[in-house]
């Protein structure tokens, strides 16, 4: 569950890519179409009124690349989530959870990593919706927040919540890193995505990290290497 097209790729493209071959059914919920984002990179120039359609098309192309389902878009406006009616937003997220019945939900943590108001609002709505959903779920679901190591937070001066530096799960994405890079480059409309592609290509980042927000784990447990073992024939759902 994320706020904008490309959030899912920046934070979890490698993870999303690794699980469909194991029989895991991936659903990505995106609250907005990123209407107020950048208007193109390189020689690509986009009119503001065309940007929502462009970003939605980029999102659909990226999810196809990862083997995920096509996105569920909630039709909120970029940079306006914080002023949206919170109960309505929460109910919209809850309806999707009730429909796809996820075993695992991934969303932003309290700071949204970058302190973006949309990210923080989606964190609150997704967390509230998850706790309502889990009381009706047949299989006890788990909630994860995007996380980063302390040294990464320090290197990029991210002021994140302590939970977002608690690494409950570490996914090795080295084997699918080229797909993550391709996904980032798919977002040609967005400067941030292109800059992140350059960063990932030029350094040793080959992991994605998550904090298990529910059920809470012991602080002494070591990071896991995955969310679950998926028996043959079992289909699980994740809300990204």
Secondary structure per residue as TSV (DSSP state, phi and psi in degrees):
chain	resnum	aa	ss	phi	psi
A	1	X	-	360.0	113.5
A	2	X	B	-133.8	173.4
A	3	X	S	-91.3	-39.2
A	4	X	S	-132.9	153.4
A	5	X	T	-56.5	135.6
A	6	X	T	95.7	-19.4
A	7	X	H	-57.9	-42.5
A	8	X	H	-64.3	-32.1
A	9	X	H	-78.2	-44.1
A	10	X	H	-59.2	-38.1
A	11	X	H	-97.7	-31.7
A	12	X	H	-147.7	17.5
A	13	X	H	-59.9	-40.2
A	14	X	H	-63.5	-43.7
A	15	X	H	-63.4	-45.9
A	16	X	H	-58.7	-39.1
A	17	X	H	-70.6	-34.8
A	18	X	H	-71.5	-27.7
A	19	X	H	-89.2	-32.9
A	20	X	H	-53.8	-39.2
A	21	X	T	-62.8	-17.7
A	22	X	T	-91.6	4.6
A	23	X	T	92.2	12.8
A	24	X	-	-89.7	132.4
A	25	X	E	-93.3	114.0
A	26	X	E	-102.2	124.8
A	27	X	E	-117.4	129.3
A	28	X	-	-111.9	122.5
A	29	X	E	-101.8	127.8
A	30	X	E	-125.0	125.4
A	31	X	E	-74.9	-34.4
A	32	X	E	-132.4	173.8
A	33	X	-	-103.0	13.6
A	34	X	-	63.4	42.3
A	35	X	T	-60.5	-24.2
A	36	X	T	-106.1	19.7
A	37	X	S	-77.9	-172.0
A	38	X	-	-64.1	158.2
A	39	X	-	-109.2	42.2
A	40	X	-	113.6	157.5
A	41	X	S	-130.7	158.2
A	42	X	T	59.7	-129.3
A	43	X	T	-91.1	5.8
A	44	X	-	-88.0	120.1
A	45	X	-	-121.6	128.2
A	46	X	-	-122.2	135.9
A	47	X	-	-74.7	144.9
A	48	X	H	-54.9	-41.2
A	49	X	H	-69.6	-17.2
A	50	X	H	-91.4	-14.6
A	51	X	H	-60.4	-42.9
A	52	X	H	-56.2	-43.6
A	53	X	H	-67.1	-37.9
A	54	X	H	-63.8	-46.3
A	55	X	H	-69.4	-35.1
A	56	X	H	-64.5	-41.6
A	57	X	H	-63.5	-40.0
A	58	X	H	-62.5	-43.2
A	59	X	H	-59.8	-46.7
A	60	X	H	-63.1	-39.9
A	61	X	H	-65.7	-41.2
A	62	X	H	-64.2	-44.0
A	63	X	H	-67.4	-34.2
A	64	X	H	-61.4	-42.7
A	65	X	H	-59.8	-37.3
A	66	X	H	-83.6	-12.5
A	67	X	T	84.3	16.4
A	68	X	-	-90.0	168.0
A	69	X	-	-67.7	162.5
A	70	X	-	-67.5	152.7
A	71	X	-	-70.1	155.5
A	72	X	E	-105.8	111.6
A	73	X	E	-105.1	129.4
A	74	X	E	-89.3	-6.1
A	75	X	E	70.8	25.7
A	76	X	E	-84.7	166.4
A	77	X	-	-100.2	140.2
A	78	X	T	-54.8	136.3
A	79	X	T	66.1	13.1
A	80	X	-	-121.5	5.8
A	81	X	G	-62.6	-35.7
A	82	X	G	-65.4	-23.5
A	83	X	G	-99.4	-3.7
A	84	X	S	-71.0	156.2
A	85	X	-	-65.4	118.8
A	86	X	H	-65.6	-39.3
A	87	X	H	-65.5	-39.6
A	88	X	H	-64.3	-43.9
A	89	X	H	-61.0	-44.8
A	90	X	H	-61.8	-42.8
A	91	X	H	-65.2	-36.5
A	92	X	H	-63.0	-43.0
A	93	X	H	-66.3	-42.6
A	94	X	H	-61.3	-39.2
A	95	X	H	-61.6	-38.3
A	96	X	H	-68.3	-44.1
A	97	X	H	-58.6	-43.5
A	98	X	H	-63.6	-29.2
A	99	X	H	-78.7	-47.3
A	100	X	H	-90.8	-16.2
A	101	X	-	53.3	64.4
A	102	X	-	-72.6	147.5
A	103	X	S	-86.4	-29.2
A	104	X	E	-132.5	132.8
A	105	X	E	-120.0	129.0
A	106	X	E	-116.7	132.7
A	107	X	E	-152.8	-177.4
A	108	X	-	-72.5	155.2
A	109	X	-	-85.8	-172.9
A	110	X	T	-56.5	-34.9
A	111	X	T	-90.7	-9.9
A	112	X	T	63.3	21.1
A	113	X	T	65.0	-51.9
A	114	X	T	-100.2	2.7
A	115	X	-	68.4	21.4
A	116	X	-	-73.1	133.2
A	117	X	H	-59.3	-38.2
A	118	X	H	-63.2	-42.3
A	119	X	H	-62.2	-44.3
A	120	X	H	-68.0	-35.2
A	121	X	H	-69.1	-41.3
A	122	X	H	-64.5	-37.8
A	123	X	H	-54.8	-49.2
A	124	X	H	-65.2	-45.4
A	125	X	H	-67.9	-43.4
A	126	X	H	-66.1	-38.4
A	127	X	H	-66.1	-44.7
A	128	X	H	-64.5	-43.9
A	129	X	H	-63.5	-40.2
A	130	X	H	-58.9	-46.8
A	131	X	H	-67.9	-28.8
A	132	X	H	-72.5	-41.3
A	133	X	H	-65.1	-41.1
A	134	X	H	-63.1	-23.9
A	135	X	T	-71.5	-17.0
A	136	X	T	-111.4	-5.3
A	137	X	-	-72.4	141.5
A	138	X	S	-72.6	-44.5
A	139	X	S	-102.8	128.6
A	140	X	-	-58.8	116.2
A	141	X	-	-83.9	166.1
A	142	X	E	-124.2	147.8
A	143	X	E	-116.3	129.7
A	144	X	E	-125.9	142.5
A	145	X	E	-107.0	145.7
A	146	X	E	-60.4	134.2
A	147	X	E	-133.9	161.8
A	148	X	-	-141.2	150.9
A	149	X	-	-64.7	156.7
A	150	X	H	-53.1	-44.3
A	151	X	H	-66.0	-32.3
A	152	X	H	-70.1	-42.3
A	153	X	H	-59.8	-41.9
A	154	X	H	-68.8	-41.8
A	155	X	H	-60.2	-38.7
A	156	X	T	-105.2	10.5
A	157	X	T	56.4	39.9
A	158	X	-	-84.9	127.3
A	159	X	-	-98.5	86.5
A	160	X	-	-105.0	159.7
A	161	X	-	-66.1	146.7
A	162	X	G	-52.9	-34.0
A	163	X	G	-61.6	-29.0
A	164	X	G	-81.7	0.8
A	165	X	G	-117.3	14.9
A	166	X	-	-101.9	112.6
A	167	X	-	-96.7	88.4
A	168	X	S	-75.7	-34.9
A	169	X	E	-133.3	131.8
A	170	X	E	-121.2	114.5
A	171	X	E	-99.0	118.5
A	172	X	E	-76.7	113.3
A	173	X	-	-109.5	16.2
A	174	X	G	-54.8	-39.4
A	175	X	G	-74.0	-19.4
A	176	X	G	-116.7	10.0
A	177	X	H	-57.3	-39.1
A	178	X	H	-59.1	-31.7
A	179	X	H	-70.9	-39.6
A	180	X	H	-60.9	-43.3
A	181	X	H	-61.6	-42.9
A	182	X	H	-62.6	-39.5
A	183	X	H	-62.7	-44.1
A	184	X	H	-60.5	-41.6
A	185	X	H	-71.1	-20.1
A	186	X	H	-62.1	-30.2
A	187	X	-	-83.9	65.1
A	188	X	T	-66.5	-17.6
A	189	X	T	-73.0	-20.6
A	190	X	-	-113.6	121.0
A	191	X	H	-59.9	-44.4
A	192	X	H	-58.7	-42.0
A	193	X	H	-64.6	-39.8
A	194	X	H	-69.0	-38.5
A	195	X	H	-66.1	-38.3
A	196	X	H	-68.2	-36.0
A	197	X	H	-60.4	-42.7
A	198	X	H	-63.6	-42.3
A	199	X	H	-62.4	-47.7
A	200	X	H	-65.1	-34.6
A	201	X	H	-71.4	-30.2
A	202	X	H	-96.4	-3.0
A	203	X	S	-131.2	-169.9
A	204	X	-	-97.5	15.3
A	205	X	-	-61.9	109.8
A	206	X	-	-135.4	25.8
A	207	X	E	-138.1	155.2
A	208	X	E	-124.5	140.0
A	209	X	E	-122.3	149.8
A	210	X	E	-144.7	146.2
A	211	X	E	-102.3	129.6
A	212	X	E	-82.6	104.2
A	213	X	E	-81.8	-27.1
A	214	X	E	-155.6	132.2
A	215	X	T	-70.2	148.4
A	216	X	T	-69.7	134.6
A	217	X	-	-92.3	161.6
A	218	X	-	-64.6	142.6
A	219	X	T	-67.4	-13.3
A	220	X	T	-91.8	-7.4
A	221	X	S	-75.2	141.0
A	222	X	-	-78.5	153.9
A	223	X	-	-58.1	136.8
A	224	X	B	-81.4	161.8
A	225	X	S	-96.2	-0.7
A	226	X	-	-168.8	172.9
A	227	X	S	-84.0	-34.5
A	228	X	-	-166.9	165.0
A	229	X	-	-98.1	126.2
A	230	X	-	-101.8	104.0
A	231	X	-	-59.5	153.1
A	232	X	T	-56.9	130.1
A	233	X	T	92.5	-13.6
A	234	X	-	-85.1	135.6
A	235	X	-	-116.4	121.9
A	236	X	-	-112.4	158.7
A	237	X	E	-119.8	140.5
A	238	X	E	-125.9	133.1
A	239	X	E	-94.2	113.8
A	240	X	-	-94.7	360.0
